[in-house]
Amino acid sequence: MTRCAFPVAVLLTLAIPTPSGGAEADWTVYLKGLMADGACIEAGIYSQEGSAWSTTPNIKLSPAEVRMALNAFRDHQAADRDGVKVAGKKYMVKRYPSEHMLVARSGDTSLIEYITLRSLILCMIPADANPTPVETTVTNVAKDLLSKQL
């Protein structure tokens, strides 16, 4: 058992997940970590193979959308031109705060995506919200997943 490295209201203990089997992860702990400050209105964590590890109701991605999101990090030029799709909605990439994070926008919603070794983290916020604190929260969740080789 290990403890989460990101801030949550109550420190919860969880089993360390392994993509090839083993202990079942309580992925809702990570999702709650993303949603804790209230700025994130929808969130999801996916395997890079396209499996949903944990999502809020309105951020369901198809395997093709997961591939498109991952390709955005490999081909910035295509992502800048074509955007990314999440739950059927197209988001245009606005910036890449790091090599592992992008910020995109569609109408009144901004999208923050972060890739780790084996996962894709997504967080939606209102477009008028300050993305910096949410980017920090997403980065902290990502660092925790990276520490577990996820």
C-alpha positions as CSV (number, residue, x, y, z in Angstrom):
1,M,0.0,0.0,0.0
2,T,1.1,3.5,-0.7
3,R,-0.2,7.0,-0.1
4,C,-1.2,9.5,-2.8
5,A,1.3,12.4,-3.4
6,F,-1.4,14.9,-4.5
7,P,-3.5,17.0,-2.2
8,V,-7.0,15.6,-1.3
9,A,-9.3,16.6,1.5
10,V,-8.7,13.3,3.3
11,L,-5.6,11.2,2.8
12,L,-6.7,7.9,1.4
13,T,-4.7,4.7,1.2
14,L,-5.0,2.8,-2.1
15,A,-3.6,-0.4,-3.7
16,I,-0.9,0.3,-6.3
17,P,-2.4,-0.6,-9.7
18,T,-0.6,-2.6,-12.3
19,P,-1.7,-2.4,-16.0
20,S,-1.0,-6.1,-16.5
21,G,-3.1,-7.3,-13.6
22,G,-2.5,-7.5,-9.9
23,A,-4.1,-5.2,-7.4
24,E,-7.1,-3.3,-8.5
25,A,-6.6,0.5,-8.4
26,D,-9.1,2.7,-6.7
27,W,-9.0,5.1,-9.6
28,T,-11.8,7.2,-8.0
29,V,-9.1,8.5,-5.6
30,Y,-7.2,10.0,-8.5
31,L,-10.4,11.3,-10.0
32,K,-11.4,12.9,-6.7
33,G,-7.9,14.4,-6.6
34,L,-8.5,16.1,-10.0
35,M,-11.9,17.3,-8.9
36,A,-10.9,18.4,-5.3
37,D,-10.5,22.1,-5.8
38,G,-13.8,22.5,-7.7
39,A,-12.3,24.1,-10.8
40,C,-12.4,20.9,-12.8
41,I,-15.9,20.2,-14.0
42,E,-15.2,16.9,-15.8
43,A,-12.2,14.6,-15.6
44,G,-11.0,11.2,-16.8
45,I,-8.0,8.9,-16.7
46,Y,-7.4,6.5,-19.5
47,S,-4.8,3.9,-20.4
48,Q,-2.9,4.7,-23.5
49,E,-4.5,1.6,-25.0
50,G,-7.9,3.3,-24.7
51,S,-9.4,1.7,-21.5
52,A,-11.2,4.1,-19.2
53,W,-9.6,3.8,-15.7
54,S,-11.9,6.4,-14.2
55,T,-14.1,9.1,-15.6
56,T,-16.9,11.5,-14.7
57,P,-20.1,11.0,-16.7
58,N,-19.5,13.4,-19.6
59,I,-15.9,12.7,-20.5
60,K,-16.2,9.3,-22.2
61,L,-13.6,8.8,-24.9
62,S,-13.6,6.3,-27.7
63,P,-10.3,4.4,-28.4
64,A,-9.9,6.5,-31.5
65,E,-10.2,9.7,-29.4
66,V,-7.6,8.4,-27.0
67,R,-5.3,7.8,-30.0
68,M,-6.0,11.3,-31.3
69,A,-5.2,12.8,-27.9
70,L,-1.9,10.8,-27.8
71,N,-1.0,11.8,-31.3
72,A,-1.4,15.5,-30.4
73,F,1.8,15.1,-28.3
74,R,3.7,13.4,-31.1
75,D,2.6,15.8,-33.9
76,H,2.0,19.3,-32.7
77,Q,1.5,20.6,-36.2
78,A,-1.4,18.3,-36.9
79,A,-2.9,18.9,-33.5
80,D,-2.7,22.7,-33.9
81,R,-4.4,22.3,-37.3
82,D,-7.0,19.6,-36.5
83,G,-7.5,19.9,-32.7
84,V,-8.4,16.9,-30.5
85,K,-11.8,15.3,-29.9
86,V,-13.2,14.4,-26.5
87,A,-16.6,12.8,-26.2
88,G,-17.3,13.8,-29.8
89,K,-16.5,17.5,-29.3
90,K,-13.6,19.1,-31.1
91,Y,-11.1,21.2,-29.0
92,M,-8.5,23.4,-30.7
93,V,-5.1,23.3,-29.1
94,K,-4.1,26.7,-27.6
95,R,-0.7,25.9,-26.0
96,Y,1.7,23.2,-24.7
97,P,2.7,24.2,-21.1
98,S,5.2,21.2,-21.2
99,E,6.1,18.4,-23.4
100,H,3.5,16.2,-21.5
101,M,0.6,18.7,-21.3
102,L,-1.6,20.6,-23.7
103,V,-4.4,23.1,-23.2
104,A,-7.2,23.2,-25.8
105,R,-10.5,25.0,-26.0
106,S,-14.0,24.6,-27.4
107,G,-16.6,27.3,-26.8
108,D,-17.0,27.9,-23.1
109,T,-14.8,24.9,-22.0
110,S,-11.1,24.4,-21.8
111,L,-9.4,21.0,-21.8
112,I,-6.2,20.1,-20.1
113,E,-4.5,16.8,-21.2
114,Y,-1.4,15.2,-19.7
115,I,0.3,12.0,-20.8
116,T,2.4,9.8,-18.6
117,L,4.1,6.5,-19.3
118,R,0.9,4.5,-19.6
119,S,-2.0,6.9,-19.0
120,L,-3.8,10.0,-20.4
121,I,-5.3,12.4,-17.9
122,L,-8.0,14.8,-18.9
123,C,-9.6,17.7,-17.1
124,M,-12.2,20.1,-18.3
125,I,-12.7,23.6,-16.8
126,P,-14.8,26.6,-17.7
127,A,-13.0,28.7,-20.3
128,D,-13.1,31.8,-18.1
129,A,-11.4,29.9,-15.2
130,N,-7.7,30.3,-14.4
131,P,-6.1,27.1,-15.7
132,T,-2.8,27.5,-13.8
133,P,-4.0,25.9,-10.5
134,V,-5.7,23.1,-12.4
135,E,-2.6,22.5,-14.4
136,T,-0.7,22.1,-11.1
137,T,-3.3,19.6,-9.8
138,V,-3.2,17.6,-13.0
139,T,0.7,17.6,-12.9
140,N,0.6,16.4,-9.3
141,V,-1.7,13.5,-10.2
142,A,0.5,12.7,-13.2
143,K,3.7,12.7,-11.0
144,D,2.0,10.3,-8.6
145,L,1.1,8.0,-11.6
146,L,4.6,8.3,-13.0
147,S,6.1,7.3,-9.6
148,K,4.1,4.0,-10.0
149,Q,5.4,3.6,-13.6
150,L,1.9,4.5,-14.9
